[in-house]
Amino acid sequence: MRGLFLAALLFLGTASMAQDGHEMFTGQAAVADPAGERSLIRFPCHTCHGRDGQGGIEGDVPPIEWSRLSVASADRPGYGADTFHRAVTEGIAVDGRPLSRLMPRYALNRAETDTLRAYLGRLHEIQRRGVLSDRLRIGVATIPGATEISDGYRAALAKSLSERLGGDRVYGRRIELVPVDATQPGMAHDLLAVIGLPVAAVNPFTQLGLPVLAPVGALSGNEDSSILRGITPSRDALHAALAAEVAIKGQGPILVVSQDPAQRSAFALALSLAAPDRAQTDHAKEAEDIVVLDASPLPQNSAARVWITWQSLAARSTTAAPDQTIMVAIETPRIVSDAITAQTHPIQIHAQEAGAVLAEALKAAGRDVTRAGLLKALGDTVLVNIGLDYARFPLTGTEEIAVVPMP
């Protein structure tokens, strides 16, 4: 019994240490020097060395996966615990030379650098989770209480993959689509990536190092494309397009409505850049154009033209006046159009496009696919038939927005 207890404590300690190492490597750890000038949060290792530790992200940055760092190369001896600590904290290489000034010097103690070093030793295995000899395990988000829709999404995704790959295999491995509960990110640790998560559920997965492809909903536009790739325009792109339309076609003073002050301020700034001569107001009765960014009630001013996003229109709690002009910004015009043509639900089209993107990423990533390599492989991918261009728009693949009058 005592042996089992000690083993459990050892396991828990090892798991905690691994998570600490991951948080250091990805800049989530609150470990920093007193001045806060070179904190791990501001300068995470993966930014330059890559999430797989293979280097080359910024200039001639070397790999730091421990299986390579600890082995002597043509121009240096192999690193050990002491020399690694000195390199991280003092910027001195294993052979005594100073490291580049671009390499931050971190105020870490020896226990912390040992934790980081242990994590680098596990990077090879972590990056290949979900990659088995005979199959690749890809998570597909399920919708709570909507089994039929979830099963339909997964089926449409599988069909799209098969059409793109000529079957259910890539480089000899079968693709296994695993249902994933969006509220349980910890249960998805043994997957290569996750597809179709609601945007609101993405962060807990990416914080654990799980790549997310094709989330459902608009990303903010500031996310990290090394761990997250969308297939629809971001909120920033949507707001910029809507602001441009209001600037060109609007008439007079503009009222911006949102329950989120930060979102309202950001959109007001976009408007001021697009239409520097147009007045903005806080009073509905003065406005000739009203922009609604969320589910806020429509201000009572039937003479004003209303500009609203498709999602906000669907969620609004009040209706417009019968004679009021409503201009709707559609975030996914391609998906909506294809759904109408195919007479199917837009979520089915989303699944088809997600499958196409995943297929291209898997083909480009090659036989030794990794979590980081899967998303990196999309770097220059252009899918003309579904309007996605990751060379131009690394995070979302598109900024296509349509602003149309409501019938």
N, C-alpha and C positions, 0 to 999 in steps of 0.2 A: 504493500500500500504506500509506504514511504517513498519507494522508488518511483511509483506512478505519479505521486504528488510532485516530486522533484522534477520529473520529466515534463509535467504540465507547466510548472513554473519556467523551466528552460524554454519550452515552446513559446509561451506567452512573451517571455523576454526577447526571444529571437524575432518574433513577429513585430513587437513594438520597435525593436532596433531597425528592422527592415523598413517600417513605415517612416521612422525618423530619417533614415538615409534617403528615402524617396522624397520626403519633404525638403530636405536640404538640397538635393540635386535639382528639384523643380522649382525652388524658390518659394516654397510655402512655409518653411521653417522660420520661426521668430528668433533665429540666431544671428546676431549682428554685433559689430563693434560699437562702442559707446557713441561715437560720432555719427553712426548710421550712414557713413559715406560709401561703404563697400559691403553692405548687407547682402545675404544670400537672396533676399526677396528682390532687391534691385538688380542683382547680377546673378541670376540662376545659372548653374553649370550648363544646362541643356541649351541655353540660348546660343552659345557658341559651339559647344561640343556635340550638339544633337541629343535627342531623347534616347538614342541608342548608344551614345558615347563614342560614336565613330568619327567625330570631328568634321572639319571641312565646311562648317556652316558659315563662319566668318574668316575669310582669307585662308591662311595656311595653319589653321588650328588643328592640333594633333588629336588622335583618338585617346580617350581616357578609360575605356573599358578595361577593367583590371587585368584580364587575361592577356592584354597587349601591353599595358603600361608596366606590368611587373616583369616582362621579358625584355632582355637586352635587344636593342636594334642596332643598325649599322652606325648610328651616330650617338648612341648613349647606352649606359648600363641600364639594367632593369631597376625599377623603383621598389623600395621596401617601405615598411610602416614609417620609419623615421624620416626617410627622404621625402615620402609623400606628404607628411605633416609639414616639413620645412617648405616644400613647394607651394602648398596651399596657403600657409600663413605668412611666409617670408618672400615668396616669389623666387626661390633659388632652385634651379634644376638639379637633378640627381648627380650631375657631373660638376656641380659648383657654379655653373654659369647663371647669370640672372635671366629670369624668364621675361618675356615681352611685357612692356608696361601696360598693355591692354589686358593682361591677366590680372584680375583683382587679387588683393591680399586680404584674406578673410581672418577675422579675429576669432578663431576656433581653438578650443583646447584639444588635448590629445585624444580624449574619449570621443569627441565629436568628429575629428578627422578619421578615427578608427571606424566609426559608424558609417561615414561617407565612403570610406575605402571598401568596407564590407558590402555596401550597396553596389558599388561599381563592379565588385566581383560577381554579383548576381544579375547584372544587367543582361548578359547573354541569355539567361533562362527567362527573365521577366519579359524581354522583348519578343520571345517566341512562345508565349502562352497562347493557347488555342491552336498552335501549329503542331499537329501530330504527324506521324509517318504516313498515315493513310487518309487524313482528312484535315480540314480547316474548320474550326468552330467559330461561327459568326453569330452574335446575338441580334435578335430582332425584338424591338419593344412591343409589349402587349398593352392593350387599352383595358384598364380595369372595368369589369362589367360589360364588356363589348367583345365577347369571344368570337362572334361571327365576323366582325370587322377585322379583328386581329388576325384571325386565320386567313381571311381574304387578302390582307396586306402581305402576309408571309408567302402565300401562294403566288401572288402577282410578282413579288420579288424573286421567288425561285424561278418562275417562268422567264422573267427578263434576263436573269443570270444565264439560264440554259440557252436562250436565243443568242446571247452575246458570246458565250463560251463554246457553243456546240455541244452542250451536255452539262452534267452537274459536277464536272471535275476541272481542275486547273493544275497543270504540271503534275498530273497523276494523282492529285489529292481530291477527294470528294468534299464538296462544300456542305457542311452541316449547319442548318439554320436553327438556332436555339432560342426558344421564347425567353424573354427577359422582362422581369417586373421592374418598371421604371422607378419604383420606390425602394428597390433593394440593390444598390450598386455593388455592395460587398459580395453578393452572390454571383457576380459576373466576372470574377477575377481570372477565371481560366479560359477567357475568350480572346480572340485576336482583335475584335472591334465590335461595336454595337451600332445598329442602324435603326432609324425611325423613332428615336426618343423625342418626347415633347421638349421643346426648348427649355421650359422651366425645370426639367429634370436633368439637364446635361451636366451642370457643374460637378455634382458629386461623382460622376463617372470619370470625367476628365481629370479631376483632382487625384483620383486613384491611379491615373496613368492609362486609362482605357480610351483608346481612340473612338471618336463618335463620327459617324458619317450620316449625312442627310437627315438632320433633326427636323421635326415637324414644327413649323412656326418660324418667325423671323429672328435671326440672331441680332445682337446689338450692332455688330460691325467692328467691335474692338477685340474679338476673341483671337486666340492663338491658332493659326492654321496648321501648326505642326501636330496638333492633337484633335482638331475639329475641322470638318469640312461640310458646308451646307450645299444645297442645290436650289435655294430660293434667295431672293435679295434680302439684304440686312435691313434692319430698322433705320439705320443711318442713311442707306441708299434710298429707301422709301421716302423718308422725310426730305431728303435733298431734292428728289424728283417732284414731290408734292409742292415744296416751296417754290421751285422753278415754275411750275404750272400756275400757282397763285400769283406769282410775280408778273407773269406774262398776261394772264387772262382776267385777273382780279380788277376791281374797280376803285375801291377806296380804303378806309381804315380797316385793319385786320385784327380779329380777336382770335387768340389761340386758347383752346380749351383742353385741359388735361387734369386729372387728379394727381398726377406726379409732377411736382414743381420742377424737378431736374429735366424731365422730358419736355415740359413746356418751355423752359429756358433754352434748351438746346434747339428746339424748333424755331423759337423766336430769333435766335442767332442766325440760323440758316435762312430765315426770311429776310433778315436785315442785310445779309450778304447778297441774296438774290434780287432784292428790291430795296435798295438803300433809301429811295425817295418815298417809299410807301409808309404811311403812319400805322402804328400798332396801338391798339386800345385795350383796356380792361373792361369796357362796358359794352354789353351786347347791343344796346339801342344805337350806339354810335357806329357799329361795325357794318360794313358792306360785304365783307367776306369773313366767314367764321370757319376756322379749322378745328376739327374735333379729332383728338389723337387716341382716345380710349372710349370706355363705355359711359362717359359722362352724359348727362341729359343734354339734349340740344337746347341752346339758349333760345328764348322766345323772341324771335325777330324774323318774321316771315318775309321781310323785304331783303334780307341778306342771303347771299349764296353760301351754301354749306359745302365745305371740302372735308371729306372723311375717308378713312381707310376701310377696306372691305371688312376686316375683322371688327373694327369699331362699329361699323354699320350693323353687323349681325348681332352685336352684343348690346346695342344701345337700349336704354330703358324708356325713351320717349320717341315719338314719331315726328316727322317733319310736317309742316303745314302743307295742305294739298297743293298750293301754288308755289311752293318753295323749290328752288333749283338745288339739286344735290349732285355734286361731283365726287365720284368714287375712285379712289386710288387702289387698284387691284395689284396686290403684291406678287401674285403668281399668275399672270395673264396666260402664259403658255400652258400651265397645268389646267387652268379653268377652261381654256379653249379646247384642249385635247379631250377633257372630260365631257364637254358638251358634244363634241363630234362623235365620241365613242359611246355616248349615252351611259356613262358610268360615274361613280363617285370620284371626286378629285383625289382622294386618298389612294385610289387604285393607280392613278397616273403617277402620283408621288412614288409609289412602290416600284413602278416600272422604271422610272428615271433613277431611283436609288440603285436598282439592280444594274442598270447600265453603267453607272459610275463605279460601283463596286467591281464589276467585271473588268473594266479598264484598269482600275487600280491593281487588281490581282495579277493581271497579265503583265503590267509594267513593272511590278515589284519583283518578279522573278521567282526562282525556286526557293531561295533562302529568304522568304518573306518575314518581315518583322512588323511589330506594331508601328514603329516610327517609319519604316520603309514603305508601308502600305499607303500612308498619307503623303509621304514625300514623293511617291511615284506619280501622284496626280499633278505634280508641279507644272508640267507643260501640256497637260491633257486638254484637248479641244473636242467636244462632242457637238458637232454642227447640227445634227438632226434634232437635238433637244436643247440647243441654245446655251450650252455651258462652255465656258472658256476659263480654265484655272490659271492659264498663263497671265491673263489680264486681271482676273478677280480671284486671287488665291483662296480666300476664305469661303466664298459663296458660289463662284463660277458664273455669276450673272448679276446684273443690276437692272434687268428689264422690269419696267414698271408701266402700267397702263392707267391713265386717268380718263374716265369716261363719264358722261352724264347718266344719271340713274333714270331708267325708262319711266 
